Amino acid sequence: MAKLGDSIVNLLYSLVKSKLVGRPDGAKVPDTLLAEAFRQAGLRKYVSARQDAHSLGDAAEALIAYSWLKDHFEIKATAEKLTASIPREKIINRKTEKEVSIQIFTSLLQDLFERIVKKI
């Protein structure tokens, strides 16, 4: 699931960043960023204690892939929603880009986790 999730995450972020900067951008989201979003989303407690940033990033990617496969979100609609929530100037500056990226993935992970829990 994490491999599929990695592709979905990178596609989502590439779509958002391309729209905001006005040109195609093949952005890749590092595991450390996803790991931080996973922690901030309050999901750390659901994985074993001895997990590094790579493993937490994989867990975030797996959650995203599972959610997509179960039709909890659509890539295009999610990319549009994320694009609308980010000021253009925040994505151009490297420091603020990282902070904003963590925020949007934190929000996405929280939303997807809630959707999955409600279905159970």
Secondary structure, 3 states (H helix, E strand, C coil): CHHHHHHHHHHHHHHHHHHHHCCCCCCCCCHHHHHHHHHHCCCHHHCCCCCCHHHHHHHHHHHHHHHHHCCCCCHHHHHHHHHHCCCHHHHHCHHHHHHHHHHHHHHHHHHHHHHHHHHC
